[in-house]
């Protein structure tokens, strides 16, 4: 009797694991299918580029203040923490290099992607989920309007264009914040701050790699937001859960991809 109950429990556990694996595999395949359909129908959306421009304003310009404020304070904190550490080794003049490399290589693309997922990604998911709930997407299909070309593709390209710009602004404002803390507040030499940064920050190894990361994060975060909204159940609870999944999955994806991309970039 005890063995029979144990066998039933093990069977239920294995069945539950199998069900979740099948569901995750199905969602991954559906997301890949949506991505390829978005690329295929992008030509139709480019004919009405004003739709993409409107989404760039919504995802990029409306996120600019959040990016500027966050980058400014991150840069100031980096300068304070970095100076405290470098001073112990007599290298306080290299504070500019520390701030610039930390922002351009890692914090700029990663923090921007996390903020983008929290602000623009959730808004995209909620908007598309509500369009599905109110049957606007079905109405487009009834009128022979492709919802992927009309709704999905403009938002995808808007996210792809906005992310590198936002990451660049984040890094620039962060460097400015680090300068204001290191030079006027702490007293680091102005010339040493900029000259060492200029000598040690490489365009290809640092700036270009940071832009590549931001492009990849833009594709991933935007597609996750689009798929979650497109796949959300047409209920208030379904849209709210899809919005939550957008933030969680995007955060995990950004952090995991950051490790993978950094590994390839260091090897190359």
C-alpha positions in Angstrom: 0.0 0.0 0.0 2.8 2.4 0.9 4.7 1.5 -2.2 1.6 2.0 -4.3 1.0 5.5 -2.9 4.7 6.4 -3.4 4.5 5.3 -7.0 1.4 7.4 -7.6 3.1 10.5 -6.1 6.2 9.9 -8.2 4.0 9.5 -11.3 2.1 12.7 -10.6 5.4 14.6 -10.1 6.9 13.3 -13.3 3.6 14.0 -15.2 3.7 17.6 -13.8 7.3 18.1 -14.9 6.6 16.7 -18.4 3.5 19.0 -18.7 5.6 22.1 -17.8 8.4 21.1 -20.2 5.9 20.6 -23.0 4.3 24.0 -22.2 7.7 25.8 -22.1 8.8 24.1 -25.4 5.5 25.1 -27.0 5.9 28.7 -25.9 9.5 28.9 -27.1 8.4 27.6 -30.5 5.5 30.0 -30.7 7.8 32.9 -29.7 10.3 32.0 -32.4 7.4 31.7 -35.0 6.2 35.2 -34.0 9.8 36.6 -34.4 10.2 35.2 -37.9 6.7 36.4 -38.9 7.6 39.8 -37.6 10.7 39.9 -39.7 8.8 38.7 -42.8 6.0 41.3 -42.5 8.4 44.1 -41.5 8.3 45.3 -45.1 4.6 46.1 -44.9 5.1 48.0 -41.7 8.0 50.1 -43.2 5.6 51.4 -45.8 3.8 53.1 -42.9 6.9 54.2 -41.1 4.9 56.8 -39.1 3.7 53.9 -37.0 7.2 52.9 -36.0 8.1 56.6 -35.3 5.1 56.8 -33.0 6.3 53.7 -31.1 9.8 55.0 -30.9 8.4 58.1 -29.2 6.4 55.8 -26.8 9.2 53.3 -26.0 12.2 55.6 -26.3 11.5 59.2 -25.7 9.0 58.5 -22.9 11.7 56.4 -21.2 14.4 59.0 -21.5 13.9 60.7 -18.2 14.0 57.4 -16.3 17.3 56.5 -18.1 18.9 59.9 -17.5 18.1 60.0 -13.8 19.1 56.4 -13.2 22.4 56.8 -15.2 23.3 60.0 -13.4 23.0 58.4 -9.9 24.7 55.1 -11.0 27.6 57.1 -12.3 27.9 59.1 -9.0 27.8 55.9 -6.9 30.4 54.3 -9.2 32.7 57.3 -8.7 32.3 57.2 -4.9 32.8 53.5 -4.6 35.6 53.4 -7.1 37.6 56.2 -5.5 37.3 54.6 -2.1 38.9 51.4 -3.6 41.5 52.9 -5.9 42.8 55.3 -3.2 44.1 52.3 -1.2 46.4 51.4 -4.2 47.4 54.9 -5.1 45.5 54.9 -8.3 42.8 57.4 -7.6 43.5 59.2 -11.0 42.1 56.1 -12.8 38.6 56.8 -11.5 37.6 58.0 -14.9 38.6 54.7 -16.5 36.7 52.7 -13.9 33.5 54.7 -14.4 33.7 54.7 -18.2 34.5 51.0 -18.6 31.9 49.9 -16.0 29.2 51.9 -17.8 30.1 51.2 -21.4 30.8 47.5 -21.1 28.3 46.3 -18.5 26.0 48.7 -16.6 24.9 50.8 -19.5 23.4 48.0 -21.6 22.3 45.8 -18.7 20.7 48.4 -16.5 19.1 50.1 -19.5 17.6 46.8 -20.6 16.2 46.1 -17.1 14.7 49.6 -16.9 13.3 49.2 -20.5 11.7 45.9 -19.6 10.1 47.4 -16.5 8.8 50.6 -18.1 8.3 50.1 -21.9 8.1 46.3 -21.9 5.2 46.1 -19.5 3.4 48.9 -21.3 3.7 47.0 -24.6 2.5 43.8 -23.1 -0.5 45.5 -21.4 -1.4 47.4 -24.6 -1.4 44.4 -26.8 -3.1 42.2 -24.2 -5.9 44.8 -23.9 -6.2 44.9 -27.7 -6.7 41.2 -27.6 -9.2 41.3 -24.8 -11.3 43.9 -26.6 -11.0 41.9 -29.8 -9.3 44.6 -31.7 -6.8 42.1 -33.2 -9.6 39.9 -34.4 -11.3 42.9 -35.9 -8.2 43.7 -37.9 -8.1 40.2 -39.3 -11.8 40.5 -40.2 -10.9 43.7 -42.2 -8.0 41.9 -43.9 -5.4 43.9 -41.9 -2.5 41.8 -40.8 -2.1 42.5 -37.0 1.6 41.4 -37.1 2.4 44.0 -39.7 0.2 46.6 -38.1 0.8 46.1 -34.4 3.7 43.8 -33.7 6.4 44.9 -36.3 6.3 48.6 -35.6 6.8 48.0 -31.9 9.6 45.5 -32.5 11.6 47.9 -34.6 10.9 50.7 -32.2 12.4 48.7 -29.3 15.3 47.6 -31.5 16.1 51.2 -32.4 15.4 52.7 -29.0 17.5 50.4 -26.9 21.0 51.3 -28.2 20.2 55.0 -28.0 19.0 54.7 -24.4 22.0 52.7 -23.4 24.3 55.3 -25.0 22.5 58.1 -23.1 22.7 56.1 -19.9 26.5 55.7 -20.3 27.1 59.4 -21.2 25.0 60.7 -18.3 26.7 58.2 -16.0 30.1 59.4 -17.0 29.0 63.0 -16.4 27.7 62.0 -12.9 31.0 60.3 -12.1 32.9 63.4 -13.3 30.8 65.7 -11.0 31.6 63.5 -8.0 35.2 62.8 -8.8 36.5 66.2 -9.9 34.6 69.0 -8.1 33.5 67.0 -5.0 36.5 64.7 -4.3 39.2 66.7 -6.0 40.6 64.4 -8.6 42.6 66.2 -11.3 40.4 67.2 -14.2 43.0 66.4 -16.9 43.9 63.0 -15.5 40.2 62.0 -15.3 39.6 62.6 -19.1 43.0 61.7 -20.4 43.2 58.3 -18.8 39.6 57.6 -19.9 40.5 58.6 -23.5 43.7 56.4 -23.4 42.1 53.3 -22.0 38.6 53.1 -23.5 38.8 51.3 -26.8 36.2 51.9 -29.5 36.0 48.3 -30.7 36.6 46.4 -27.6 34.4 48.5 -25.3 32.0 50.9 -27.1 31.1 48.6 -30.0 30.7 45.5 -27.8 28.4 47.5 -25.5 26.3 48.5 -28.5 26.1 44.9 -29.7 24.9 43.9 -26.2 22.2 46.7 -26.3 21.0 45.5 -29.7 20.7 41.9 -28.5 18.9 43.0 -25.3 16.6 45.2 -27.4 15.6 42.3 -29.6 15.0 39.9 -26.7 13.2 42.3 -24.3 10.9 43.7 -27.1 10.1 40.2 -28.4 9.3 38.9 -24.9 7.0 41.8 -24.3 5.3 41.4 -27.7 4.8 37.6 -27.3 3.5 37.8 -23.8 0.9 40.4 -24.9 0.0 38.5 -28.0 -0.3 35.2 -26.1 -2.1 36.6 -23.0 -5.5 35.2 -22.1 -8.2 37.7 -22.9 -9.0 38.5 -19.3 -7.9 41.1 -16.8 -6.1 38.4 -14.8 -4.4 37.0 -17.9 -3.1 40.4 -19.0 -1.8 41.2 -15.4 0.1 37.8 -15.3 1.5 38.4 -18.8 2.8 41.8 -17.7 4.5 40.2 -14.7 6.0 37.5 -16.8 7.4 40.1 -19.2 9.5 41.7 -16.4 10.6 38.4 -14.9 11.5 36.6 -18.1 13.2 39.7 -19.6 15.3 40.2 -16.5 16.5 36.6 -16.5 17.1 36.7 -20.2 19.2 39.9 -20.0 21.3 38.7 -17.1 21.9 35.3 -18.8 22.7 36.7 -22.2 25.0 39.3 -20.6 27.2 36.4 -19.3 27.1 34.6 -22.7 27.9 37.7 -24.7 30.7 38.8 -22.3 32.3 35.3 -22.6 32.3 35.4 -26.4 33.6 39.0 -26.5 36.4 38.3 -24.1 37.5 35.2 -26.1 37.3 37.1 -29.5 
